[in-house]
Amino acid sequence: MMRLVTGGFAVSIAVLSCTNVALTQVPAAAIGTLFSKFVSAHDPGCAVLVIKDGQPVFRQGYGLADLRTLQKIGPETNFRLASLTKQFTATAVMLLVHDGKLRYEDRLTDVIPDLPAYAKAITIRQLLNHTSGLADYEDIMAKEYAGIADDKIPQIRDAGVLDLLKRQTSTKFKPGTRWEYSNSGYVVLAMVVEKRSGMSFGDFLRQRIFTPLGMSGTIGYEKGRNEVMHRAYGHTRVADEWSETDQSSTSATLGDGGVYSSLDDLEKWDGALARHTLLTAKEMEPALTPATAANGARLQQSDGSLAPLYGFGWFLNPYRGHRRYTHYGETVGFRTAIQRFPDDRLTVIVLANRAEVDAPALAESVADLYFSELPRLRVSHIPAFGLRDGGSVNRAGPEADRYGTGQGGVLSFVVDDVRTEDVGVALNQEGIAVRAGHHCAQPILRRFGVESTVRPSLAFYNTCEEIDALIAALLRIQAGRGHRSL
């Protein structure tokens, strides 16, 4: 245990180990408590699946799938997966590589030759790991339909996305040199699957993935062509009432977010991944290897921050020292997350049909119950003078020391669970000024046992490198020039 005293305030840091420890045995009631707010006979809700050592140990639906019929959510309820779809799209591409019909280094124009010249520099691998530089079709649409309500914008389909891309004159950056999440890339990959397989994308998914795995309720939804059985409809809370927000102008594309599935079917998917049913462990390696720059260095995003670790359809950033394969999905009325911890043989899946749910945070909360034997960071006292109401940055001038890893930040506080967009920690002699971002508002007492007078929330992505950076920052503050940052 390290104890720092700065400006009269004590900070205690438990040094965290990155070695694996035996996971806690978690009773179902403890998991259920995390989702108690969703127990309702009148509201939309969520479905939760926890798989440990290859067996489901918690499978529960909460709330309603459809407010019109009052159909309850169950393990058979099919939710729009949104970007969780990308792992199926990536698998479809990998199956074509397995078949010898495609190579990761093939150029996009080898498959779709009538694209503009800029596409000649884009490889299939770069589409898979978001390093292609393709403009995101949602951004293009936002400009073309500026000021128009979404329900007045016609739904775009895959062919429409291709038309938008044909009107572009360049990529956002030289392919392979940066990382930027691109829904366009995965829409195009679905069309690559169609071109090289000679089948529609939905049929390929069904014949090569869903049917062999027994995922009988899972489909790539195409209005007018098929129907979703046991369907959950998306909702958003508006003025204390639920509004059905099930479809948007971008809900008809397939490769980036068009799959519907359930807990029952995703259990089969998780088992297939664990047992390498469709692809061998060797064939799966590219999907679970993060993209890097040509020299092997960590990629940056367009804003200069470090990119997340991403393979083919999976984020690969570890969590609390545990190897993790994860993805989240967000679309109108739905929030989804899958967190797989292969070394711990633990998987957590959360599917929600209400827009305010932070599905990744809830999934991590479940994982925290299993990881509770790990040592924890503990901050004893945090003065309120360094934080302004609402959790915004206070007095963080150009001289502030900033620490951020591009993986969600080193240390982030938010007052009263109010979050801003970017992530980091700023420490200077005026106080502590901290901003938190996506998926950062985690209850402090539950996650880390932090005692504070300002009721902040904390997000700490504690890989060893991040812990070392935080400790070094605090030690430097302790030793330097009368800083009273903590």
Buried (B, 14 or more C-beta within 10 A) or exposed (E): EEEBEBBEBEBBBBEBEBEBEEBBEBEEEBBBEBBEEBEEEEBBBBBBBBBBEEEBBBBBBBBBBBBEEEBBBBBBBBBBBBBBBBBBBBBBBBBBBBEEBBEBEBBBBBBBEEBBEBBEBBBBBBBBBBBBBBBBBBBBBBEEBEEEEBEEBEEBBBEBBBEBBEEBEEBBBEBBBBBBBBBBBBBBBBBBBBBBBEBBBBEBBBEBBBEEBBBBBBBBBBEEEEEBBBBBBBBBBEEEEBBBBBBBBBBBBBBBBBBBBBBBBBBBBBBBBBEEBBBEEEBBEBBBBBBBBEEEEBBBBEEEBBBBBBBBBBBBBBBBBBBBBBBBBBBBBBBBBBBBBBEBBBBBBBBBBBBEBBBBBBBBBBBBBBBEEBEBBBBBBBBBEBBBEEBBBBBBEEEBBBBBBBBBBBBBBBBEBEBBEBBBBBBBBBBBBBBBBBBBBBBBEEBBEBEBEBEBBBBBBBBEEBBEBBBEBBEEBBEEEEBBBB
